[in-house]
Amino acid sequence: MDFIDQLQAIARRIEKQNVNISTDEETKKEYVIPFIQALGYDVCDRKEVLPNFVGDAGSTKGEKVDYAIFIDDKPTILFECTSSDCELNEAHAARLRRCFHAASAQVGVLTNGKSYHFYSDLDKPYIMDAEPFMKLNPRNFDERSISELRKLSKCSLRSDQIFTAANQINSIRAIKNILVEQSLAPSKECIRFLARQVRLGILTEHMGDRFALIIKEAFRQFVEDSHAGHRFEKQSHDDLLITDEEFEGFFVVDVT
């Protein structure tokens, strides 16, 4: 089976066995191991995937996580697992964070088999970030999620590329969030920037509010035209009508 087929098989397994899986060991066996295999790593090769990995460094001794994936003979990707009936939280991430530091890992994965939170050290070297750079749900994969996950697969990944891949995914997510926020409620900075791009001159406060409606509609049409599948609240046609006098107001120049 190819990559997508394996992910779909995991999703079907979760749906079928959801009520029967309740322990950490069952979760690892039924969900997590197939997920690691889907990424192309050999779970039978202890030099590549080591269960019950213990990280020791300095004052940090005996910190253990469920799996360590070795790349170029280094523990590079760590998996900390909990039972599928538990929601992932900071308490679960604490052990992963300590072992991440002890092992000088590059990616930490916290999972309950249904959700996967991917962490790196984008903020400070060898210190696992407080927030994941990516969250994935095997039952809700889309083309973009698959593309991002491929970057961590054995066939695509080298240890010297992990920081770049994680940083790229994190930056794209942040930019997308900003775009969504601006599409729903354009900031003054966004309004002024776009007004300059379309050469509307200096806006009065009233016309800035009117231009914000146009920006929201432009975002909506852009998403609709690009078939991105996102839904934004559509402004009524009447709300967007601008009189000749109002349009002239866009070009008012502040001479004070």
Residue pairs with C-beta under 8 A, 6 or more apart in sequence:
1 9
3 38
3 40
3 146
3 150
3 153
4 141
4 146
6 34
6 37
6 38
7 38
7 138
7 141
7 146
7 149
8 141
9 34
10 31
10 34
10 35
10 38
10 138
11 138
11 139
11 141
13 30
13 31
13 34
14 31
14 84
14 113
14 114
14 138
14 139
15 139
17 30
18 84
20 26
21 27
21 30
21 31
21 83
21 84
21 85
21 113
22 83
22 84
22 85
23 83
24 66
24 81
24 82
24 83
26 83
26 84
27 81
27 82
27 83
27 84
27 112
27 113
28 66
28 81
28 113
30 113
31 84
31 111
31 113
31 114
31 138
32 66
32 67
32 79
32 81
32 111
32 113
33 43
35 111
35 113
35 116
35 138
36 43
36 49
36 67
36 69
36 79
37 43
39 149
39 152
39 153
39 154
40 153
40 154
40 155
41 48
41 49
41 69
41 154
42 48
42 49
43 49
47 70
47 73
48 69
48 70
49 67
49 68
49 69
49 70
50 67
50 68
50 70
50 75
51 66
51 67
52 64
52 65
52 66
53 64
53 65
53 66
53 67
53 68
53 75
53 78
53 99
53 103
54 62
54 63
54 64
55 63
55 64
55 65
55 75
55 78
55 98
55 99
55 100
55 101
55 102
55 103
55 105
56 62
56 63
56 102
57 101
57 102
57 103
57 104
58 102
60 98
60 101
60 102
61 102
63 95
63 98
63 99
63 102
64 95
64 99
65 78
65 79
65 80
65 95
65 96
65 99
66 79
66 80
66 81
67 78
67 79
67 81
68 75
68 76
68 77
68 78
68 79
68 103
68 105
69 75
69 76
69 77
69 78
69 79
70 76
71 77
71 157
71 158
71 159
72 158
72 159
74 104
74 159
75 103
75 104
75 105
76 105
76 106
76 107
76 159
76 162
77 105
77 106
77 107
77 108
77 109
77 152
78 96
78 99
78 100
78 103
78 105
78 107
78 108
78 109
79 109
79 111
80 92
80 93
80 95
80 96
80 99
80 108
80 109
80 110
80 111
81 111
81 112
81 113
82 88
82 92
82 110
82 111
82 112
83 112
84 112
84 113
84 114
85 112
86 92
86 112
87 112
88 110
88 111
88 112
88 115
88 117
92 110
93 108
93 110
93 117
93 119
93 128
96 108
96 109
96 110
96 119
96 128
97 108
97 119
97 128
99 105
99 108
100 108
100 119
100 121
100 126
100 127
100 128
101 126
101 127
101 128
104 126
106 120
106 121
106 159
106 162
106 163
106 166
107 118
107 119
107 120
107 152
107 162
107 166
108 118
108 119
108 120
108 128
109 116
109 117
109 118
109 119
110 116
110 117
110 119
110 132
111 117
114 137
114 138
114 139
115 135
115 136
115 137
116 135
116 136
116 137
116 138
117 132
117 134
117 135
118 132
118 133
118 134
118 135
118 136
118 152
118 166
119 128
119 129
119 131
119 132
119 133
120 128
120 129
120 133
120 162
120 163
120 166
120 167
120 170
121 127
121 128
121 129
121 163
122 129
122 133
122 163
122 166
122 167
122 170
123 129
123 130
133 166
133 167
133 169
133 170
133 173
134 148
134 166
134 169
134 170
134 173
136 145
136 148
136 149
141 149
148 169
150 156
151 157
151 165
151 168
151 169
152 162
152 165
157 165
179 219
180 230
182 190
182 215
182 219
183 215
183 216
183 219
183 220
183 223
183 232
184 216
184 232
184 233
186 194
186 212
186 215
186 216
188 208
190 215
191 203
191 208
191 211
191 212
191 215
192 203
192 208
194 211
194 215
195 201
195 203
195 208
195 211
195 250
200 211
200 250
200 251
201 250
201 251
201 252
201 253
202 252
202 253
202 254
203 211
203 250
203 252
204 249
204 252
206 249
207 246
207 249
207 250
207 252
210 242
210 246
211 250
213 235
213 239
213 240
214 240
216 232
216 235
217 234
217 235
217 240
219 232
220 232
220 233
220 234
220 235
223 230
223 232
